[in-house]
Amino acid sequence: MSDTDEMTINLLLVGRTQSGKSAAGNSLLGSSDFDSHLSPSSVTTCCSLGCSCRISGFTRRNGYELALRVHVMDTPGYPHSSLSKEEVRQAVRAALAQHFGEKGLHLALLVLRADLPLCEEENHTIQLVQELLGPTWKNFTAILFTHADKVEEAGLNGDQYFHIASDALLNLLSSIQQRYIFVDNQANTLQQERKTILRKIMEFIRKNSYQVLLVK
């Protein structure tokens, strides 16, 4: 809580290269803070913090109406086309301590493409999240499925999608208490979805009793 009528949530984006991580971050912020474009190599090469404008009357807590501000930290994708795992880990760890070391992290968003199967590269990313957040990482992690429009184009709804999902993905979802959000990556719908996505994130945070993970 930053003052009596405003709440700030701190979010971390982690995912493999070309997962739609930076585009999702821009959607959460309602801006274009993060560079996001098609590229044969990794676009994000350093950590950066984006801060949204104040969203008035967004939520309620203890009977009081609160405005919301969203802080999102974008990170280099891993595996990365030019950075080693250790370089990515050190960069993210330093940025977490710098930006969220005092206030804490509310939620890490593991960004996965809904139109691609969970593969070995994602396992590396999941391991990176575990190393960064420590033993309680499952309490502070949710999955953000990007490219959900591709799932719809295939004629699948959420239940059908998970019915054919791999055991590895289902086990991952179970371990983080089924915290997931589907995001349509069509440019004309991202901003329309913004409040819906933020409300789901706020619900995850509320169910976790507004706890924060203190990172050092």
DRENPA-3360 file (N, C-alpha, C; in nm, 2 decimals, always signed):
BEGIN
1 = MSDTDEMT = +0.09/-0.12/+0.00/+0.00/+0.00/+0.00/+0.09/+0.12/+0.00 ~ +0.07/+0.22/-0.09/+0.15/+0.33/-0.10/+0.09/+0.45/-0.02 ~ -0.04/+0.46/-0.01/-0.11/+0.55/+0.08/-0.25/+0.50/+0.10 ~ -0.34/+0.58/+0.17/-0.47/+0.52/+0.21/-0.56/+0.49/+0.10 ~ -0.55/+0.55/-0.02/-0.64/+0.52/-0.12/-0.58/+0.46/-0.25 ~ -0.46/+0.41/-0.24/-0.40/+0.36/-0.36/-0.32/+0.23/-0.32 ~ -0.32/+0.14/-0.41/-0.24/+0.01/-0.40/-0.15/+0.00/-0.52 ~ -0.03/-0.04/-0.49/+0.07/-0.07/-0.60/+0.10/-0.22/-0.60;
9 = INLLLVGR = +0.09/-0.29/-0.71/+0.13/-0.43/-0.72/+0.26/-0.44/-0.81 ~ +0.35/-0.52/-0.76/+0.48/-0.54/-0.83/+0.48/-0.68/-0.90 ~ +0.50/-0.68/-1.03/+0.50/-0.80/-1.11/+0.63/-0.82/-1.18 ~ +0.67/-0.95/-1.20/+0.79/-0.99/-1.27/+0.75/-1.07/-1.39 ~ +0.80/-1.04/-1.50/+0.77/-1.12/-1.63/+0.90/-1.21/-1.65 ~ +0.87/-1.34/-1.67/+0.98/-1.43/-1.70/+0.93/-1.52/-1.81 ~ +1.01/-1.55/-1.91/+0.97/-1.64/-2.02/+1.08/-1.66/-2.12 ~ +1.06/-1.75/-2.21/+1.16/-1.77/-2.32/+1.15/-1.66/-2.42;
17 = TQSGKSAA = +1.26/-1.66/-2.51/+1.26/-1.56/-2.62/+1.14/-1.58/-2.71 ~ +1.08/-1.47/-2.75/+0.96/-1.47/-2.84/+0.84/-1.54/-2.79 ~ +0.82/-1.53/-2.65/+0.70/-1.58/-2.59/+0.59/-1.48/-2.59 ~ +0.62/-1.35/-2.62/+0.52/-1.25/-2.61/+0.52/-1.18/-2.47 ~ +0.64/-1.20/-2.41/+0.65/-1.14/-2.27/+0.65/-0.99/-2.27 ~ +0.72/-0.92/-2.35/+0.72/-0.78/-2.35/+0.59/-0.72/-2.39 ~ +0.53/-0.78/-2.49/+0.39/-0.74/-2.54/+0.29/-0.75/-2.42 ~ +0.30/-0.86/-2.35/+0.21/-0.88/-2.24/+0.23/-0.77/-2.13;
25 = GNSLLGSS = +0.36/-0.74/-2.11/+0.40/-0.63/-2.01/+0.34/-0.50/-2.05 ~ +0.34/-0.47/-2.18/+0.29/-0.34/-2.23/+0.14/-0.34/-2.21 ~ +0.07/-0.45/-2.23/-0.07/-0.46/-2.20/-0.11/-0.44/-2.06 ~ -0.03/-0.50/-1.97/-0.05/-0.48/-1.82/-0.03/-0.33/-1.78 ~ +0.06/-0.26/-1.85/+0.09/-0.12/-1.82/-0.01/-0.03/-1.89 ~ -0.06/-0.07/-2.00/-0.14/+0.02/-2.08/-0.06/+0.12/-2.15 ~ +0.06/+0.07/-2.19/+0.16/+0.16/-2.26/+0.25/+0.09/-2.35 ~ +0.35/+0.15/-2.40/+0.45/+0.08/-2.49/+0.59/+0.09/-2.43;
33 = DFDSHLSP = +0.60/+0.07/-2.30/+0.73/+0.09/-2.24/+0.84/-0.01/-2.28 ~ +0.79/-0.13/-2.32/+0.89/-0.24/-2.35/+0.90/-0.26/-2.50 ~ +1.02/-0.27/-2.55/+1.04/-0.30/-2.69/+0.98/-0.44/-2.73 ~ +0.90/-0.45/-2.83/+0.84/-0.58/-2.86/+0.81/-0.58/-3.01 ~ +0.89/-0.67/-3.08/+0.87/-0.68/-3.23/+0.92/-0.82/-3.27 ~ +0.88/-0.86/-3.39/+0.93/-0.99/-3.44/+1.08/-0.98/-3.47 ~ +1.16/-1.08/-3.43/+1.30/-1.08/-3.45/+1.35/-1.22/-3.45 ~ +1.45/-1.25/-3.53/+1.52/-1.38/-3.53/+1.60/-1.41/-3.41;
41 = SSVTTCCS = +1.63/-1.30/-3.33/+1.71/-1.32/-3.21/+1.63/-1.25/-3.09 ~ +1.69/-1.27/-2.97/+1.62/-1.21/-2.85/+1.62/-1.06/-2.86 ~ +1.50/-1.00/-2.83/+1.48/-0.86/-2.84/+1.52/-0.79/-2.71 ~ +1.48/-0.85/-2.59/+1.51/-0.79/-2.46/+1.64/-0.84/-2.42 ~ +1.73/-0.74/-2.39/+1.87/-0.78/-2.35/+1.90/-0.73/-2.21 ~ +1.81/-0.66/-2.14/+1.84/-0.61/-2.01/+1.70/-0.60/-1.93 ~ +1.71/-0.59/-1.80/+1.58/-0.58/-1.73/+1.54/-0.43/-1.73 ~ +1.41/-0.41/-1.73/+1.36/-0.27/-1.73/+1.23/-0.27/-1.65;
49 = LGCSCRIS = +1.20/-0.16/-1.58/+1.08/-0.15/-1.50/+0.99/-0.05/-1.57 ~ +0.86/-0.09/-1.58/+0.76/+0.00/-1.63/+0.65/+0.02/-1.52 ~ +0.60/+0.15/-1.52/+0.50/+0.18/-1.42/+0.38/+0.24/-1.49 ~ +0.26/+0.19/-1.45/+0.14/+0.23/-1.51/+0.09/+0.36/-1.45 ~ +0.00/+0.43/-1.52/-0.07/+0.54/-1.46/-0.16/+0.49/-1.35 ~ -0.21/+0.58/-1.27/-0.31/+0.55/-1.16/-0.44/+0.51/-1.22 ~ -0.49/+0.39/-1.19/-0.62/+0.34/-1.23/-0.72/+0.36/-1.12 ~ -0.80/+0.46/-1.13/-0.89/+0.50/-1.02/-1.00/+0.40/-0.99;
57 = GFTRRNGY = -1.04/+0.38/-0.87/-1.15/+0.30/-0.83/-1.14/+0.16/-0.88 ~ -1.02/+0.10/-0.89/-1.01/-0.03/-0.95/-1.05/-0.15/-0.86 ~ -1.02/-0.13/-0.73/-1.04/-0.25/-0.64/-1.09/-0.20/-0.51 ~ -1.13/-0.29/-0.42/-1.17/-0.26/-0.28/-1.09/-0.35/-0.19 ~ -1.06/-0.29/-0.07/-0.99/-0.37/+0.03/-1.04/-0.32/+0.17 ~ -1.08/-0.41/+0.25/-1.13/-0.37/+0.39/-1.24/-0.26/+0.38 ~ -1.32/-0.28/+0.27/-1.44/-0.19/+0.26/-1.41/-0.05/+0.20 ~ -1.28/-0.03/+0.16/-1.24/+0.10/+0.10/-1.21/+0.08/-0.05;
65 = ELALRVHV = -1.25/+0.18/-0.13/-1.22/+0.18/-0.27/-1.08/+0.23/-0.29 ~ -1.00/+0.15/-0.37/-0.86/+0.19/-0.40/-0.83/+0.20/-0.54 ~ -0.75/+0.30/-0.57/-0.69/+0.31/-0.70/-0.57/+0.21/-0.71 ~ -0.53/+0.18/-0.84/-0.43/+0.08/-0.86/-0.32/+0.13/-0.94 ~ -0.20/+0.11/-0.90/-0.08/+0.13/-0.99/-0.01/-0.01/-1.01 ~ +0.04/-0.03/-1.13/+0.10/-0.15/-1.17/+0.25/-0.13/-1.20 ~ +0.34/-0.20/-1.13/+0.48/-0.19/-1.17/+0.52/-0.33/-1.23 ~ +0.57/-0.33/-1.35/+0.61/-0.45/-1.42/+0.76/-0.45/-1.45;
73 = MDTPGYPH = +0.83/-0.56/-1.42/+0.97/-0.57/-1.46/+0.98/-0.67/-1.57 ~ +1.02/-0.62/-1.68/+1.05/-0.71/-1.80/+1.19/-0.76/-1.79 ~ +1.22/-0.88/-1.84/+1.35/-0.94/-1.82/+1.39/-1.01/-1.95 ~ +1.52/-1.03/-1.97/+1.56/-1.10/-2.09/+1.51/-1.24/-2.10 ~ +1.47/-1.28/-2.22/+1.42/-1.42/-2.23/+1.53/-1.52/-2.20 ~ +1.49/-1.64/-2.15/+1.59/-1.74/-2.13/+1.52/-1.88/-2.18 ~ +1.59/-1.95/-2.26/+1.72/-1.93/-2.32/+1.73/-1.81/-2.41 ~ +1.85/-1.74/-2.40/+1.87/-1.62/-2.47/+1.97/-1.64/-2.59;
81 = SSLSKEEV = +1.95/-1.56/-2.69/+2.04/-1.57/-2.81/+2.18/-1.52/-2.79 ~ +2.20/-1.44/-2.69/+2.34/-1.38/-2.67/+2.38/-1.38/-2.53 ~ +2.29/-1.41/-2.43/+2.33/-1.41/-2.29/+2.33/-1.55/-2.24 ~ +2.42/-1.58/-2.15/+2.42/-1.71/-2.08/+2.32/-1.71/-1.97 ~ +2.29/-1.83/-1.92/+2.19/-1.84/-1.81/+2.24/-1.76/-1.69 ~ +2.37/-1.77/-1.66/+2.42/-1.70/-1.54/+2.41/-1.55/-1.56 ~ +2.43/-1.50/-1.68/+2.42/-1.36/-1.71/+2.28/-1.31/-1.69 ~ +2.18/-1.39/-1.74/+2.04/-1.36/-1.72/+2.00/-1.36/-1.58;
89 = RQAVRAAL = +2.05/-1.47/-1.51/+2.01/-1.48/-1.36/+2.07/-1.37/-1.28 ~ +2.19/-1.33/-1.31/+2.25/-1.22/-1.23/+2.18/-1.09/-1.26 ~ +2.15/-1.07/-1.39/+2.08/-0.94/-1.42/+1.94/-0.93/-1.36 ~ +1.87/-1.04/-1.36/+1.73/-1.04/-1.30/+1.74/-1.03/-1.15 ~ +1.83/-1.10/-1.09/+1.85/-1.09/-0.94/+1.88/-0.95/-0.90 ~ +1.97/-0.89/-0.97/+2.01/-0.75/-0.93/+1.90/-0.65/-0.95 ~ +1.82/-0.67/-1.06/+1.71/-0.58/-1.08/+1.60/-0.60/-0.98 ~ +1.57/-0.73/-0.94/+1.47/-0.75/-0.84/+1.51/-0.68/-0.71;
97 = AQHFGEKG = +1.64/-0.69/-0.67/+1.68/-0.63/-0.55/+1.67/-0.48/-0.56 ~ +1.70/-0.42/-0.68/+1.70/-0.28/-0.69/+1.56/-0.22/-0.69 ~ +1.47/-0.29/-0.77/+1.33/-0.23/-0.78/+1.23/-0.28/-0.68 ~ +1.24/-0.41/-0.64/+1.14/-0.47/-0.55/+1.20/-0.51/-0.42 ~ +1.33/-0.48/-0.39/+1.39/-0.53/-0.27/+1.33/-0.47/-0.14 ~ +1.28/-0.35/-0.15/+1.22/-0.29/-0.03/+1.07/-0.32/-0.02 ~ +0.99/-0.31/-0.13/+0.85/-0.33/-0.12/+0.81/-0.48/-0.14 ~ +0.89/-0.56/-0.21/+0.86/-0.70/-0.23/+0.79/-0.72/-0.36;
105 = LHLALLVL = +0.79/-0.85/-0.40/+0.72/-0.89/-0.52/+0.59/-0.96/-0.49 ~ +0.48/-0.91/-0.56/+0.35/-0.98/-0.54/+0.34/-1.10/-0.63 ~ +0.39/-1.10/-0.75/+0.36/-1.21/-0.84/+0.46/-1.22/-0.95 ~ +0.52/-1.34/-0.98/+0.60/-1.36/-1.10/+0.50/-1.42/-1.20 ~ +0.51/-1.37/-1.32/+0.42/-1.42/-1.43/+0.52/-1.50/-1.53 ~ +0.50/-1.63/-1.53/+0.57/-1.72/-1.62/+0.50/-1.72/-1.75 ~ +0.56/-1.66/-1.85/+0.50/-1.64/-1.98/+0.52/-1.76/-2.08 ~ +0.42/-1.83/-2.11/+0.42/-1.94/-2.20/+0.33/-1.92/-2.32;
113 = RADLPLCE = +0.38/-1.96/-2.44/+0.29/-1.95/-2.56/+0.19/-2.07/-2.56 ~ +0.06/-2.03/-2.56/-0.04/-2.13/-2.56/-0.04/-2.22/-2.69 ~ +0.01/-2.16/-2.80/+0.01/-2.24/-2.92/+0.13/-2.33/-2.94 ~ +0.22/-2.34/-2.84/+0.33/-2.43/-2.85/+0.34/-2.52/-2.73 ~ +0.38/-2.65/-2.75/+0.39/-2.74/-2.64/+0.50/-2.70/-2.54 ~ +0.48/-2.74/-2.42/+0.58/-2.72/-2.31/+0.70/-2.80/-2.35 ~ +0.82/-2.74/-2.36/+0.94/-2.81/-2.41/+1.05/-2.79/-2.31 ~ +1.17/-2.84/-2.35/+1.29/-2.84/-2.26/+1.33/-2.70/-2.23;
121 = EENHTIQL = +1.31/-2.60/-2.32/+1.35/-2.46/-2.30/+1.27/-2.40/-2.19 ~ +1.14/-2.44/-2.18/+1.05/-2.38/-2.08/+1.10/-2.44/-1.94 ~ +1.14/-2.57/-1.94/+1.19/-2.63/-1.82/+1.31/-2.55/-1.76 ~ +1.39/-2.50/-1.85/+1.51/-2.41/-1.81/+1.45/-2.28/-1.75 ~ +1.35/-2.23/-1.81/+1.29/-2.10/-1.76/+1.23/-2.13/-1.62 ~ +1.15/-2.24/-1.60/+1.09/-2.27/-1.48/+1.20/-2.29/-1.37 ~ +1.31/-2.35/-1.40/+1.42/-2.37/-1.31/+1.48/-2.23/-1.27 ~ +1.48/-2.14/-1.37/+1.53/-2.00/-1.34/+1.44/-1.93/-1.24;
129 = VQELLGPT = +1.31/-1.95/-1.25/+1.22/-1.89/-1.16/+1.24/-1.94/-1.02 ~ +1.26/-2.07/-1.01/+1.28/-2.14/-0.88/+1.40/-2.08/-0.82 ~ +1.51/-2.07/-0.89/+1.64/-2.02/-0.84/+1.62/-1.87/-0.80 ~ +1.55/-1.79/-0.87/+1.53/-1.65/-0.84/+1.44/-1.63/-0.72 ~ +1.33/-1.70/-0.71/+1.24/-1.68/-0.60/+1.25/-1.76/-0.48 ~ +1.33/-1.87/-0.49/+1.35/-1.95/-0.37/+1.24/-2.06/-0.34 ~ +1.25/-2.12/-0.22/+1.16/-2.23/-0.19/+1.01/-2.21/-0.20 ~ +0.97/-2.08/-0.18/+0.82/-2.05/-0.18/+0.78/-2.00/-0.32;
137 = WKNFTAIL = +0.85/-2.03/-0.43/+0.82/-1.97/-0.56/+0.68/-2.01/-0.60 ~ +0.63/-2.13/-0.57/+0.50/-2.17/-0.61/+0.39/-2.08/-0.56 ~ +0.41/-2.02/-0.45/+0.31/-1.93/-0.39/+0.30/-1.79/-0.46 ~ +0.40/-1.76/-0.54/+0.41/-1.63/-0.60/+0.43/-1.64/-0.75 ~ +0.38/-1.74/-0.81/+0.40/-1.76/-0.95/+0.26/-1.79/-1.02 ~ +0.24/-1.73/-1.13/+0.12/-1.76/-1.21/+0.17/-1.78/-1.36 ~ +0.09/-1.85/-1.44/+0.13/-1.86/-1.58/+0.04/-1.77/-1.67 ~ +0.11/-1.70/-1.75/+0.04/-1.61/-1.85/+0.05/-1.68/-1.99;
145 = FTHADKVE = -0.06/-1.73/-2.04/-0.05/-1.80/-2.17/-0.08/-1.69/-2.28 ~ +0.02/-1.67/-2.36/+0.01/-1.57/-2.47/-0.04/-1.64/-2.59 ~ -0.08/-1.57/-2.70/-0.13/-1.62/-2.82/-0.25/-1.71/-2.81 ~ -0.34/-1.67/-2.71/-0.46/-1.75/-2.69/-0.55/-1.74/-2.81 ~ -0.53/-1.64/-2.90/-0.61/-1.63/-3.02/-0.59/-1.75/-3.11 ~ -0.47/-1.81/-3.10/-0.44/-1.93/-3.18/-0.51/-2.05/-3.13 ~ -0.54/-2.05/-3.00/-0.61/-2.16/-2.94/-0.76/-2.15/-2.99 ~ -0.81/-2.03/-2.99/-0.95/-2.01/-3.04/-0.96/-2.05/-3.19;
153 = EAGLNGDQ = -0.86/-2.01/-3.27/-0.86/-2.04/-3.41/-0.86/-2.19/-3.43 ~ -0.81/-2.26/-3.34/-0.81/-2.41/-3.35/-0.94/-2.47/-3.30 ~ -1.03/-2.39/-3.26/-1.16/-2.43/-3.22/-1.16/-2.49/-3.08 ~ -1.07/-2.45/-2.99/-1.06/-2.51/-2.86/-1.10/-2.40/-2.76 ~ -1.18/-2.45/-2.65/-1.20/-2.36/-2.54/-1.10/-2.40/-2.43 ~ -1.10/-2.34/-2.31/-1.01/-2.37/-2.21/-1.01/-2.51/-2.16 ~ -1.13/-2.57/-2.14/-1.14/-2.71/-2.10/-1.08/-2.80/-2.20 ~ -1.11/-2.78/-2.32/-1.06/-2.87/-2.43/-0.91/-2.85/-2.44;
161 = YFHIASDA = -0.86/-2.73/-2.43/-0.71/-2.71/-2.43/-0.64/-2.79/-2.33 ~ -0.69/-2.79/-2.20/-0.62/-2.86/-2.09/-0.64/-3.01/-2.10 ~ -0.75/-3.05/-2.17/-0.78/-3.19/-2.18/-0.67/-3.26/-2.27 ~ -0.61/-3.18/-2.36/-0.51/-3.24/-2.45/-0.37/-3.19/-2.41 ~ -0.36/-3.12/-2.30/-0.23/-3.07/-2.26/-0.14/-3.18/-2.20 ~ -0.01/-3.16/-2.20/+0.08/-3.26/-2.15/+0.07/-3.27/-2.00 ~ +0.12/-3.38/-1.95/+0.12/-3.41/-1.81/+0.21/-3.30/-1.74 ~ +0.32/-3.27/-1.81/+0.41/-3.17/-1.75/+0.35/-3.04/-1.73;
169 = LLNLLSSI = +0.27/-2.99/-1.82/+0.20/-2.86/-1.81/+0.09/-2.87/-1.70 ~ +0.02/-2.98/-1.70/-0.09/-3.00/-1.59/-0.03/-3.01/-1.45 ~ +0.09/-3.08/-1.44/+0.15/-3.08/-1.31/+0.20/-2.95/-1.27 ~ +0.25/-2.87/-1.36/+0.30/-2.74/-1.33/+0.19/-2.65/-1.28 ~ +0.07/-2.65/-1.35/-0.04/-2.58/-1.31/-0.09/-2.62/-1.17 ~ -0.09/-2.75/-1.15/-0.13/-2.80/-1.02/-0.04/-2.75/-0.91 ~ +0.09/-2.74/-0.93/+0.18/-2.70/-0.83/+0.17/-2.55/-0.79 ~ +0.11/-2.47/-0.89/+0.09/-2.33/-0.86/-0.05/-2.30/-0.83;
177 = QQRYIFVD = -0.13/-2.40/-0.80/-0.27/-2.38/-0.76/-0.36/-2.33/-0.87 ~ -0.33/-2.37/-0.99/-0.41/-2.34/-1.11/-0.42/-2.19/-1.13 ~ -0.32/-2.12/-1.10/-0.31/-1.97/-1.13/-0.27/-1.96/-1.28 ~ -0.36/-1.92/-1.37/-0.32/-1.90/-1.51/-0.42/-1.80/-1.57 ~ -0.37/-1.73/-1.67/-0.45/-1.64/-1.75/-0.42/-1.65/-1.90 ~ -0.52/-1.65/-1.98/-0.50/-1.66/-2.13/-0.50/-1.51/-2.18 ~ -0.41/-1.48/-2.27/-0.40/-1.35/-2.32/-0.40/-1.36/-2.47 ~ -0.49/-1.28/-2.53/-0.50/-1.27/-2.68/-0.40/-1.17/-2.73;
185 = NQANTLQQ = -0.31/-1.21/-2.82/-0.20/-1.12/-2.86/-0.24/-1.04/-2.98 ~ -0.36/-1.04/-3.02/-0.40/-0.94/-3.13/-0.39/-0.80/-3.07 ~ -0.33/-0.71/-3.15/-0.30/-0.58/-3.10/-0.43/-0.50/-3.06 ~ -0.54/-0.53/-3.14/-0.66/-0.45/-3.12/-0.74/-0.50/-3.00 ~ -0.70/-0.61/-2.94/-0.77/-0.66/-2.82/-0.69/-0.66/-2.69 ~ -0.56/-0.64/-2.70/-0.48/-0.64/-2.58/-0.53/-0.54/-2.48 ~ -0.55/-0.41/-2.53/-0.59/-0.31/-2.43/-0.73/-0.33/-2.38 ~ -0.82/-0.39/-2.47/-0.95/-0.43/-2.42/-0.95/-0.53/-2.31;
193 = ERKTILRK = -0.85/-0.62/-2.31/-0.84/-0.72/-2.21/-0.77/-0.68/-2.08 ~ -0.71/-0.56/-2.09/-0.62/-0.52/-1.98/-0.69/-0.53/-1.84 ~ -0.81/-0.47/-1.82/-0.87/-0.47/-1.69/-0.91/-0.61/-1.65 ~ -0.95/-0.69/-1.75/-0.99/-0.83/-1.71/-0.86/-0.91/-1.66 ~ -0.75/-0.89/-1.73/-0.62/-0.95/-1.68/-0.58/-0.90/-1.55 ~ -0.59/-0.77/-1.53/-0.55/-0.72/-1.40/-0.64/-0.76/-1.28 ~ -0.77/-0.78/-1.31/-0.86/-0.83/-1.21/-0.83/-0.97/-1.17 ~ -0.79/-1.05/-1.27/-0.75/-1.19/-1.24/-0.62/-1.19/-1.15;
201 = IMEFIRKN = -0.53/-1.10/-1.19/-0.40/-1.09/-1.11/-0.43/-1.05/-0.97 ~ -0.52/-0.95/-0.95/-0.56/-0.90/-0.82/-0.62/-1.01/-0.74 ~ -0.70/-1.10/-0.80/-0.77/-1.21/-0.74/-0.66/-1.31/-0.68 ~ -0.56/-1.34/-0.77/-0.45/-1.42/-0.72/-0.38/-1.36/-0.60 ~ -0.35/-1.23/-0.60/-0.29/-1.17/-0.49/-0.37/-1.17/-0.37 ~ -0.50/-1.14/-0.39/-0.59/-1.14/-0.27/-0.60/-1.28/-0.20 ~ -0.60/-1.39/-0.29/-0.61/-1.52/-0.23/-0.48/-1.56/-0.16 ~ -0.37/-1.49/-0.20/-0.24/-1.51/-0.13/-0.23/-1.41/-0.01;
209 = SYQVLLVK = -0.34/-1.36/+0.03/-0.35/-1.26/+0.15/-0.26/-1.14/+0.13 ~ -0.24/-1.10/+0.01/-0.16/-0.98/-0.03/-0.02/-0.99/+0.02 ~ +0.03/-1.11/+0.04/+0.17/-1.13/+0.08/+0.26/-1.08/-0.03 ~ +0.38/-1.05/+0.00/+0.49/-1.02/-0.09/+0.61/-1.10/-0.06 ~ +0.68/-1.13/-0.17/+0.81/-1.21/-0.15/+0.92/-1.11/-0.15 ~ +0.99/-1.11/-0.04/+1.11/-1.02/-0.02/+1.23/-1.08/-0.09 ~ +1.28/-1.01/-0.19/+1.39/-1.06/-0.27/+1.52/-0.98/-0.24 ~ +1.63/-1.04/-0.23/+1.76/-0.98/-0.20/+1.86/-1.00/-0.30;
% end
